[in-house]
Amino acid sequence: MTRKTALVLLALLIVALYAVPYLFIGQIADWQASFLFWTVAGVAVIVLNAVAMAGYGKDDE
């Protein structure tokens, strides 16, 4: 995965982090749904940031 792809996916994930809780999780009474969403989202953000920043400081062409 390239840095550009990781950054685009990260931007889409940020939009999802705002939309999903209000559009989908808000109607679910169980706290487990919210916990699962935020756990998976947190791991995804960490992985995408690691991929995007891998090789930071190297001259990319």
N, CA, C and O atoms as a Tripos MOL2 file, in Angstrom:
@<TRIPOS>MOLECULE
protein
  244   243    61     0     0
PROTEIN
NO_CHARGES

@<TRIPOS>ATOM
      1 N           0.8570   -1.1680    0.0000 N.3       1 MET1
      2 CA          0.0000    0.0000    0.0000 C.3       1 MET1
      3 C           0.9070    1.2350    0.0000 C.2       1 MET1
      4 O           1.8670    1.3150    0.7670 O.2       1 MET1
      5 N           0.5940    2.1700   -0.8500 N.am      2 THR2
      6 CA          1.4110    3.3720   -0.9340 C.3       2 THR2
      7 C           0.9780    4.3950    0.1060 C.2       2 THR2
      8 O          -0.0860    4.2800    0.7130 O.2       2 THR2
      9 N           1.8160    5.3840    0.2920 N.am      3 ARG3
     10 CA          1.5180    6.4380    1.2620 C.3       3 ARG3
     11 C           0.2510    7.1960    0.8610 C.2       3 ARG3
     12 O          -0.5800    7.5190    1.7110 O.2       3 ARG3
     13 N           0.1080    7.4770   -0.4260 N.am      4 LYS4
     14 CA         -1.0680    8.2160   -0.9000 C.3       4 LYS4
     15 C          -2.3490    7.4210   -0.6460 C.2       4 LYS4
     16 O          -3.3540    7.9830   -0.2120 O.2       4 LYS4
     17 N          -2.3110    6.1320   -0.9120 N.am      5 THR5
     18 CA         -3.4770    5.2800   -0.6690 C.3       5 THR5
     19 C          -3.8280    5.2520    0.8120 C.2       5 THR5
     20 O          -5.0010    5.3360    1.1790 O.2       5 THR5
     21 N          -2.8260    5.1340    1.6520 N.am      6 ALA6
     22 CA         -3.0680    5.1090    3.0980 C.3       6 ALA6
     23 C          -3.6760    6.4180    3.5760 C.2       6 ALA6
     24 O          -4.5630    6.4100    4.4290 O.2       6 ALA6
     25 N          -3.2170    7.5370    3.0430 N.am      7 LEU7
     26 CA         -3.7670    8.8300    3.4520 C.3       7 LEU7
     27 C          -5.2010    9.0190    2.9640 C.2       7 LEU7
     28 O          -6.0240    9.6020    3.6690 O.2       7 LEU7
     29 N          -5.5010    8.5310    1.7680 N.am      8 VAL8
     30 CA         -6.8790    8.6030    1.2660 C.3       8 VAL8
     31 C          -7.7910    7.7380    2.1300 C.2       8 VAL8
     32 O          -8.8890    8.1620    2.4900 O.2       8 VAL8
     33 N          -7.3440    6.5310    2.4620 N.am      9 LEU9
     34 CA         -8.1430    5.6600    3.3320 C.3       9 LEU9
     35 C          -8.3170    6.2740    4.7210 C.2       9 LEU9
     36 O          -9.3780    6.1400    5.3300 O.2       9 LEU9
     37 N          -7.2980    6.9330    5.2110 N.am     10 LEU10
     38 CA         -7.3890    7.6040    6.5060 C.3      10 LEU10
     39 C          -8.4130    8.7350    6.4600 C.2      10 LEU10
     40 O          -9.1720    8.9220    7.4110 O.2      10 LEU10
     41 N          -8.4380    9.4820    5.3720 N.am     11 ALA11
     42 CA         -9.4290   10.5500    5.2200 C.3      11 ALA11
     43 C         -10.8480    9.9780    5.1810 C.2      11 ALA11
     44 O         -11.7580   10.5320    5.7970 O.2      11 ALA11
     45 N         -11.0340    8.8800    4.4660 N.am     12 LEU12
     46 CA        -12.3500    8.2340    4.4280 C.3      12 LEU12
     47 C         -12.7400    7.6930    5.7990 C.2      12 LEU12
     48 O         -13.9080    7.7460    6.1820 O.2      12 LEU12
     49 N         -11.7700    7.1790    6.5290 N.am     13 LEU13
     50 CA        -12.0330    6.6800    7.8750 C.3      13 LEU13
     51 C         -12.4580    7.8090    8.8080 C.2      13 LEU13
     52 O         -13.3390    7.6210    9.6460 O.2      13 LEU13
     53 N         -11.8450    8.9680    8.6690 N.am     14 ILE14
     54 CA        -12.2230   10.1120    9.5020 C.3      14 ILE14
     55 C         -13.6690   10.5100    9.2350 C.2      14 ILE14
     56 O         -14.4070   10.8250   10.1690 O.2      14 ILE14
     57 N         -14.0780   10.4990    7.9770 N.am     15 VAL15
     58 CA        -15.4790   10.7900    7.6500 C.3      15 VAL15
     59 C         -16.3900    9.7320    8.2770 C.2      15 VAL15
     60 O         -17.4450   10.0610    8.8180 O.2      15 VAL15
     61 N         -15.9830    8.4750    8.2050 N.am     16 ALA16
     62 CA        -16.7780    7.3950    8.8000 C.3      16 ALA16
     63 C         -16.8660    7.5300   10.3150 C.2      16 ALA16
     64 O         -17.8850    7.1820   10.9110 O.2      16 ALA16
     65 N         -15.8000    8.0340   10.9430 N.am     17 LEU17
     66 CA        -15.8110    8.2040   12.3970 C.3      17 LEU17
     67 C         -16.8440    9.2360   12.8380 C.2      17 LEU17
     68 O         -17.3370    9.1760   13.9650 O.2      17 LEU17
     69 N         -17.1710   10.1670   11.9750 N.am     18 TYR18
     70 CA        -18.2310   11.1180   12.2880 C.3      18 TYR18
     71 C         -19.6050   10.5800   11.9120 C.2      18 TYR18
     72 O         -20.5730   10.8030   12.6390 O.2      18 TYR18
     73 N         -19.7050    9.8760   10.7940 N.am     19 ALA19
     74 CA        -21.0050    9.4660   10.2690 C.3      19 ALA19
     75 C         -21.5850    8.2320   10.9570 C.2      19 ALA19
     76 O         -22.7660    8.2170   11.3040 O.2      19 ALA19
     77 N         -20.7810    7.2140   11.1540 N.am     20 VAL20
     78 CA        -21.2910    5.9310   11.6480 C.3      20 VAL20
     79 C         -21.9640    6.0350   13.0150 C.2      20 VAL20
     80 O         -23.0510    5.4810   13.1770 O.2      20 VAL20
     81 N         -21.3860    6.7110   14.0020 N.am     21 PRO21
     82 CA        -22.0640    6.7650   15.3030 C.3      21 PRO21
     83 C         -23.4520    7.4120   15.2490 C.2      21 PRO21
     84 O         -24.3590    6.9910   15.9670 O.2      21 PRO21
     85 N         -23.6160    8.4090   14.4190 N.am     22 TYR22
     86 CA        -24.9070    9.0940   14.3500 C.3      22 TYR22
     87 C         -25.8960    8.3850   13.4380 C.2      22 TYR22
     88 O         -27.0950    8.3790   13.7180 O.2      22 TYR22
     89 N         -25.4200    7.7930   12.3630 N.am     23 LEU23
     90 CA        -26.3290    7.1870   11.3980 C.3      23 LEU23
     91 C         -26.6930    5.7450   11.7270 C.2      23 LEU23
     92 O         -27.8290    5.3310   11.4940 O.2      23 LEU23
     93 N         -25.7520    4.9750   12.2630 N.am     24 PHE24
     94 CA        -25.9970    3.5450   12.4350 C.3      24 PHE24
     95 C         -25.9930    3.0860   13.8890 C.2      24 PHE24
     96 O         -26.8730    2.3300   14.3000 O.2      24 PHE24
     97 N         -25.0280    3.5280   14.6600 N.am     25 ILE25
     98 CA        -24.9010    3.0370   16.0290 C.3      25 ILE25
     99 C         -25.8860    3.7210   16.9700 C.2      25 ILE25
    100 O         -26.2220    3.1600   18.0130 O.2      25 ILE25
    101 N         -26.3480    4.8990   16.6350 N.am     26 GLY26
    102 CA        -27.2560    5.6380   17.5090 C.3      26 GLY26
    103 C         -28.5530    4.9050   17.8030 C.2      26 GLY26
    104 O         -29.1620    5.1230   18.8500 O.2      26 GLY26
    105 N         -28.9830    4.0380   16.8920 N.am     27 GLN27
    106 CA        -30.2350    3.3040   17.0870 C.3      27 GLN27
    107 C         -30.0420    1.9960   17.8470 C.2      27 GLN27
    108 O         -31.0180    1.3150   18.1630 O.2      27 GLN27
    109 N         -28.8110    1.6430   18.1380 N.am     28 ILE28
    110 CA        -28.5260    0.3920   18.8440 C.3      28 ILE28
    111 C         -28.3200    0.6960   20.3220 C.2      28 ILE28
    112 O         -27.4950    1.5380   20.6780 O.2      28 ILE28
    113 N         -29.0600    0.0190   21.1720 N.am     29 ALA29
    114 CA        -29.0130    0.3120   22.6020 C.3      29 ALA29
    115 C         -27.7980   -0.3120   23.2930 C.2      29 ALA29
    116 O         -27.3590    0.1870   24.3290 O.2      29 ALA29
    117 N         -27.2570   -1.3810   22.7420 N.am     30 ASP30
    118 CA        -26.1300   -2.0650   23.3880 C.3      30 ASP30
    119 C         -24.8530   -1.2430   23.2930 C.2      30 ASP30
    120 O         -24.5450   -0.6740   22.2450 O.2      30 ASP30
    121 N         -24.1250   -1.1850   24.3780 N.am     31 TRP31
    122 CA        -22.8600   -0.4600   24.3710 C.3      31 TRP31
    123 C         -21.7840   -1.2360   23.6370 C.2      31 TRP31
    124 O         -20.7730   -0.6630   23.2300 O.2      31 TRP31
    125 N         -21.9910   -2.5510   23.4620 N.am     32 GLN32
    126 CA        -20.9880   -3.3710   22.7900 C.3      32 GLN32
    127 C         -20.8020   -2.9600   21.3340 C.2      32 GLN32
    128 O         -19.6990   -3.0590   20.7980 O.2      32 GLN32
    129 N         -21.8650   -2.5020   20.6960 N.am     33 ALA33
    130 CA        -21.7510   -2.0680   19.3000 C.3      33 ALA33
    131 C         -20.8260   -0.8650   19.1900 C.2      33 ALA33
    132 O         -19.9740   -0.8080   18.3030 O.2      33 ALA33
    133 N         -20.9930    0.0790   20.0780 N.am     34 SER34
    134 CA        -20.1370    1.2620   20.0700 C.3      34 SER34
    135 C         -18.7030    0.8930   20.4240 C.2      34 SER34
    136 O         -17.7600    1.3900   19.8090 O.2      34 SER34
    137 N         -18.5390    0.0280   21.4080 N.am     35 PHE35
    138 CA        -17.1980   -0.3940   21.8150 C.3      35 PHE35
    139 C         -16.4760   -1.0960   20.6730 C.2      35 PHE35
    140 O         -15.3010   -0.8270   20.4210 O.2      35 PHE35
    141 N         -17.1680   -1.9900   19.9840 N.am     36 LEU36
    142 CA        -16.5690   -2.7000   18.8620 C.3      36 LEU36
    143 C         -16.1840   -1.7290   17.7540 C.2      36 LEU36
    144 O         -15.0900   -1.8220   17.1970 O.2      36 LEU36
    145 N         -17.0750   -0.7990   17.4320 N.am     37 PHE37
    146 CA        -16.7750    0.1680   16.3770 C.3      37 PHE37
    147 C         -15.5400    0.9870   16.7110 C.2      37 PHE37
    148 O         -14.6460    1.1240   15.8760 O.2      37 PHE37
    149 N         -15.4780    1.5330   17.9190 N.am     38 TRP38
    150 CA        -14.3560    2.3960   18.2770 C.3      38 TRP38
    151 C         -13.0580    1.6120   18.4290 C.2      38 TRP38
    152 O         -11.9810    2.1530   18.1780 O.2      38 TRP38
    153 N         -13.1410    0.3430   18.8370 N.am     39 THR39
    154 CA        -11.9420   -0.4860   18.9160 C.3      39 THR39
    155 C         -11.3810   -0.7580   17.5260 C.2      39 THR39
    156 O         -10.1840   -0.5940   17.2910 O.2      39 THR39
    157 N         -12.2410   -1.1710   16.6150 N.am     40 VAL40
    158 CA        -11.8030   -1.4430   15.2420 C.3      40 VAL40
    159 C         -11.3180   -0.1600   14.5740 C.2      40 VAL40
    160 O         -10.3060   -0.1720   13.8720 O.2      40 VAL40
    161 N         -12.0220    0.9360   14.7820 N.am     41 ALA41
    162 CA        -11.6190    2.2120   14.1900 C.3      41 ALA41
    163 C         -10.2680    2.6680   14.7330 C.2      41 ALA41
    164 O          -9.4370    3.1770   13.9810 O.2      41 ALA41
    165 N         -10.0490    2.4920   16.0140 N.am     42 GLY42
    166 CA         -8.7720    2.8800   16.6050 C.3      42 GLY42
    167 C          -7.6100    2.0850   16.0450 C.2      42 GLY42
    168 O          -6.5540    2.6420   15.7480 O.2      42 GLY42
    169 N          -7.8040    0.7850   15.9020 N.am     43 VAL43
    170 CA         -6.7540   -0.0590   15.3210 C.3      43 VAL43
    171 C          -6.5070    0.3340   13.8640 C.2      43 VAL43
    172 O          -5.3600    0.3810   13.4180 O.2      43 VAL43
    173 N          -7.5790    0.6160   13.1220 N.am     44 ALA44
    174 CA         -7.4330    1.0180   11.7190 C.3      44 ALA44
    175 C          -6.6650    2.3240   11.5940 C.2      44 ALA44
    176 O          -5.8280    2.4640   10.7020 O.2      44 ALA44
    177 N          -6.9340    3.2810   12.4720 N.am     45 VAL45
    178 CA         -6.2130    4.5550   12.4390 C.3      45 VAL45
    179 C          -4.7330    4.3370   12.7260 C.2      45 VAL45
    180 O          -3.8790    4.9260   12.0620 O.2      45 VAL45
    181 N          -4.4260    3.5060   13.7000 N.am     46 ILE46
    182 CA         -3.0270    3.2370   14.0370 C.3      46 ILE46
    183 C          -2.3030    2.5770   12.8650 C.2      46 ILE46
    184 O          -1.1860    2.9670   12.5270 O.2      46 ILE46
    185 N          -2.9280    1.5880   12.2500 N.am     47 VAL47
    186 CA         -2.3020    0.8860   11.1300 C.3      47 VAL47
    187 C          -2.1140    1.8190    9.9380 C.2      47 VAL47
    188 O          -1.0430    1.8390    9.3310 O.2      47 VAL47
    189 N          -3.1480    2.5930    9.5970 N.am     48 LEU48
    190 CA         -3.0330    3.4990    8.4540 C.3      48 LEU48
    191 C          -1.9940    4.5820    8.7010 C.2      48 LEU48
    192 O          -1.2700    4.9610    7.7800 O.2      48 LEU48
    193 N          -1.9090    5.0840    9.9200 N.am     49 ASN49
    194 CA         -0.8660    6.0690   10.2330 C.3      49 ASN49
    195 C           0.5210    5.4500   10.1240 C.2      49 ASN49
    196 O           1.4470    6.0930    9.6300 O.2      49 ASN49
    197 N           0.6710    4.2260   10.5720 N.am     50 ALA50
    198 CA          1.9720    3.5570   10.4730 C.3      50 ALA50
    199 C           2.3740    3.3580    9.0180 C.2      50 ALA50
    200 O           3.5340    3.5580    8.6580 O.2      50 ALA50
    201 N           1.4230    2.9660    8.1840 N.am     51 VAL51
    202 CA          1.7150    2.7750    6.7630 C.3      51 VAL51
    203 C           2.0340    4.1060    6.0990 C.2      51 VAL51
    204 O           2.9750    4.2010    5.3110 O.2      51 VAL51
    205 N           1.2540    5.1330    6.4150 N.am     52 ALA52
    206 CA          1.4590    6.4420    5.7910 C.3      52 ALA52
    207 C           2.7840    7.0670    6.2060 C.2      52 ALA52
    208 O           3.4050    7.7810    5.4190 O.2      52 ALA52
    209 N           3.2190    6.8060    7.4280 N.am     53 MET53
    210 CA          4.4470    7.4310    7.9200 C.3      53 MET53
    211 C           5.6820    6.5480    7.7660 C.2      53 MET53
    212 O           6.7860    6.9630    8.1200 O.2      53 MET53
    213 N           5.5090    5.3430    7.2440 N.am     54 ALA54
    214 CA          6.6630    4.4680    7.0190 C.3      54 ALA54
    215 C           7.5810    5.1270    5.9970 C.2      54 ALA54
    216 O           7.1450    5.5280    4.9180 O.2      54 ALA54
    217 N           8.8040    5.2290    6.3400 N.am     55 GLY55
    218 CA          9.7540    5.8570    5.4400 C.3      55 GLY55
    219 C           9.6890    7.3660    5.4520 C.2      55 GLY55
    220 O          10.1890    8.0100    4.5300 O.2      55 GLY55
    221 N           9.0900    7.9420    6.4680 N.am     56 TYR56
    222 CA          9.0000    9.3970    6.5650 C.3      56 TYR56
    223 C          10.4040    9.9800    6.6190 C.2      56 TYR56
    224 O          11.2420    9.5300    7.4000 O.2      56 TYR56
    225 N          10.6480   10.9530    5.8110 N.am     57 GLY57
    226 CA         11.9570   11.5790    5.7710 C.3      57 GLY57
    227 C          12.8060   11.0950    4.6150 C.2      57 GLY57
    228 O          13.7990   11.7310    4.2620 O.2      57 GLY57
    229 N          12.4270    9.9770    4.0260 N.am     58 LYS58
    230 CA         13.1290    9.5030    2.8400 C.3      58 LYS58
    231 C          12.6150   10.2900    1.6390 C.2      58 LYS58
    232 O          11.4740   10.7510    1.6370 O.2      58 LYS58
    233 N          13.4300   10.4370    0.6510 N.am     59 ASP59
    234 CA         13.0010   11.1240   -0.5650 C.3      59 ASP59
    235 C          12.1940   10.1600   -1.4140 C.2      59 ASP59
    236 O          12.7280    9.1970   -1.9620 O.2      59 ASP59
    237 N          10.8880   10.4320   -1.5160 N.am     60 ASP60
    238 CA         10.0150    9.6100   -2.3460 C.3      60 ASP60
    239 C           9.9230   10.2290   -3.7340 C.2      60 ASP60
    240 O           9.9660   11.4460   -3.9090 O.2      60 ASP60
    241 N           9.7960    9.3530   -4.6930 N.am     61 GLU61
    242 CA          9.6680    9.8460   -6.0600 C.3      61 GLU61
    243 C           8.3390    9.4600   -6.6110 C.2      61 GLU61
    244 O           8.0300    9.7820   -7.7580 O.2      61 GLU61
@<TRIPOS>BOND
     1     1     2 1
     2     2     3 1
     3     3     4 2
     4     3     5 am
     5     5     6 1
     6     6     7 1
     7     7     8 2
     8     7     9 am
     9     9    10 1
    10    10    11 1
    11    11    12 2
    12    11    13 am
    13    13    14 1
    14    14    15 1
    15    15    16 2
    16    15    17 am
    17    17    18 1
    18    18    19 1
    19    19    20 2
    20    19    21 am
    21    21    22 1
    22    22    23 1
    23    23    24 2
    24    23    25 am
    25    25    26 1
    26    26    27 1
    27    27    28 2
    28    27    29 am
    29    29    30 1
    30    30    31 1
    31    31    32 2
    32    31    33 am
    33    33    34 1
    34    34    35 1
    35    35    36 2
    36    35    37 am
    37    37    38 1
    38    38    39 1
    39    39    40 2
    40    39    41 am
    41    41    42 1
    42    42    43 1
    43    43    44 2
    44    43    45 am
    45    45    46 1
    46    46    47 1
    47    47    48 2
    48    47    49 am
    49    49    50 1
    50    50    51 1
    51    51    52 2
    52    51    53 am
    53    53    54 1
    54    54    55 1
    55    55    56 2
    56    55    57 am
    57    57    58 1
    58    58    59 1
    59    59    60 2
    60    59    61 am
    61    61    62 1
    62    62    63 1
    63    63    64 2
    64    63    65 am
    65    65    66 1
    66    66    67 1
    67    67    68 2
    68    67    69 am
    69    69    70 1
    70    70    71 1
    71    71    72 2
    72    71    73 am
    73    73    74 1
    74    74    75 1
    75    75    76 2
    76    75    77 am
    77    77    78 1
    78    78    79 1
    79    79    80 2
    80    79    81 am
    81    81    82 1
    82    82    83 1
    83    83    84 2
    84    83    85 am
    85    85    86 1
    86    86    87 1
    87    87    88 2
    88    87    89 am
    89    89    90 1
    90    90    91 1
    91    91    92 2
    92    91    93 am
    93    93    94 1
    94    94    95 1
    95    95    96 2
    96    95    97 am
    97    97    98 1
    98    98    99 1
    99    99   100 2
   100    99   101 am
   101   101   102 1
   102   102   103 1
   103   103   104 2
   104   103   105 am
   105   105   106 1
   106   106   107 1
   107   107   108 2
   108   107   109 am
   109   109   110 1
   110   110   111 1
   111   111   112 2
   112   111   113 am
   113   113   114 1
   114   114   115 1
   115   115   116 2
   116   115   117 am
   117   117   118 1
   118   118   119 1
   119   119   120 2
   120   119   121 am
   121   121   122 1
   122   122   123 1
   123   123   124 2
   124   123   125 am
   125   125   126 1
   126   126   127 1
   127   127   128 2
   128   127   129 am
   129   129   130 1
   130   130   131 1
   131   131   132 2
   132   131   133 am
   133   133   134 1
   134   134   135 1
   135   135   136 2
   136   135   137 am
   137   137   138 1
   138   138   139 1
   139   139   140 2
   140   139   141 am
   141   141   142 1
   142   142   143 1
   143   143   144 2
   144   143   145 am
   145   145   146 1
   146   146   147 1
   147   147   148 2
   148   147   149 am
   149   149   150 1
   150   150   151 1
   151   151   152 2
   152   151   153 am
   153   153   154 1
   154   154   155 1
   155   155   156 2
   156   155   157 am
   157   157   158 1
   158   158   159 1
   159   159   160 2
   160   159   161 am
   161   161   162 1
   162   162   163 1
   163   163   164 2
   164   163   165 am
   165   165   166 1
   166   166   167 1
   167   167   168 2
   168   167   169 am
   169   169   170 1
   170   170   171 1
   171   171   172 2
   172   171   173 am
   173   173   174 1
   174   174   175 1
   175   175   176 2
   176   175   177 am
   177   177   178 1
   178   178   179 1
   179   179   180 2
   180   179   181 am
   181   181   182 1
   182   182   183 1
   183   183   184 2
   184   183   185 am
   185   185   186 1
   186   186   187 1
   187   187   188 2
   188   187   189 am
   189   189   190 1
   190   190   191 1
   191   191   192 2
   192   191   193 am
   193   193   194 1
   194   194   195 1
   195   195   196 2
   196   195   197 am
   197   197   198 1
   198   198   199 1
   199   199   200 2
   200   199   201 am
   201   201   202 1
   202   202   203 1
   203   203   204 2
   204   203   205 am
   205   205   206 1
   206   206   207 1
   207   207   208 2
   208   207   209 am
   209   209   210 1
   210   210   211 1
   211   211   212 2
   212   211   213 am
   213   213   214 1
   214   214   215 1
   215   215   216 2
   216   215   217 am
   217   217   218 1
   218   218   219 1
   219   219   220 2
   220   219   221 am
   221   221   222 1
   222   222   223 1
   223   223   224 2
   224   223   225 am
   225   225   226 1
   226   226   227 1
   227   227   228 2
   228   227   229 am
   229   229   230 1
   230   230   231 1
   231   231   232 2
   232   231   233 am
   233   233   234 1
   234   234   235 1
   235   235   236 2
   236   235   237 am
   237   237   238 1
   238   238   239 1
   239   239   240 2
   240   239   241 am
   241   241   242 1
   242   242   243 1
   243   243   244 2
@<TRIPOS>SUBSTRUCTURE
     1 MET1         2 RESIDUE 1 A MET
     2 THR2         6 RESIDUE 1 A THR
     3 ARG3        10 RESIDUE 1 A ARG
     4 LYS4        14 RESIDUE 1 A LYS
     5 THR5        18 RESIDUE 1 A THR
     6 ALA6        22 RESIDUE 1 A ALA
     7 LEU7        26 RESIDUE 1 A LEU
     8 VAL8        30 RESIDUE 1 A VAL
     9 LEU9        34 RESIDUE 1 A LEU
    10 LEU10       38 RESIDUE 1 A LEU
    11 ALA11       42 RESIDUE 1 A ALA
    12 LEU12       46 RESIDUE 1 A LEU
    13 LEU13       50 RESIDUE 1 A LEU
    14 ILE14       54 RESIDUE 1 A ILE
    15 VAL15       58 RESIDUE 1 A VAL
    16 ALA16       62 RESIDUE 1 A ALA
    17 LEU17       66 RESIDUE 1 A LEU
    18 TYR18       70 RESIDUE 1 A TYR
    19 ALA19       74 RESIDUE 1 A ALA
    20 VAL20       78 RESIDUE 1 A VAL
    21 PRO21       82 RESIDUE 1 A PRO
    22 TYR22       86 RESIDUE 1 A TYR
    23 LEU23       90 RESIDUE 1 A LEU
    24 PHE24       94 RESIDUE 1 A PHE
    25 ILE25       98 RESIDUE 1 A ILE
    26 GLY26      102 RESIDUE 1 A GLY
    27 GLN27      106 RESIDUE 1 A GLN
    28 ILE28      110 RESIDUE 1 A ILE
    29 ALA29      114 RESIDUE 1 A ALA
    30 ASP30      118 RESIDUE 1 A ASP
    31 TRP31      122 RESIDUE 1 A TRP
    32 GLN32      126 RESIDUE 1 A GLN
    33 ALA33      130 RESIDUE 1 A ALA
    34 SER34      134 RESIDUE 1 A SER
    35 PHE35      138 RESIDUE 1 A PHE
    36 LEU36      142 RESIDUE 1 A LEU
    37 PHE37      146 RESIDUE 1 A PHE
    38 TRP38      150 RESIDUE 1 A TRP
    39 THR39      154 RESIDUE 1 A THR
    40 VAL40      158 RESIDUE 1 A VAL
    41 ALA41      162 RESIDUE 1 A ALA
    42 GLY42      166 RESIDUE 1 A GLY
    43 VAL43      170 RESIDUE 1 A VAL
    44 ALA44      174 RESIDUE 1 A ALA
    45 VAL45      178 RESIDUE 1 A VAL
    46 ILE46      182 RESIDUE 1 A ILE
    47 VAL47      186 RESIDUE 1 A VAL
    48 LEU48      190 RESIDUE 1 A LEU
    49 ASN49      194 RESIDUE 1 A ASN
    50 ALA50      198 RESIDUE 1 A ALA
    51 VAL51      202 RESIDUE 1 A VAL
    52 ALA52      206 RESIDUE 1 A ALA
    53 MET53      210 RESIDUE 1 A MET
    54 ALA54      214 RESIDUE 1 A ALA
    55 GLY55      218 RESIDUE 1 A GLY
    56 TYR56      222 RESIDUE 1 A TYR
    57 GLY57      226 RESIDUE 1 A GLY
    58 LYS58      230 RESIDUE 1 A LYS
    59 ASP59      234 RESIDUE 1 A ASP
    60 ASP60      238 RESIDUE 1 A ASP
    61 GLU61      242 RESIDUE 1 A GLU
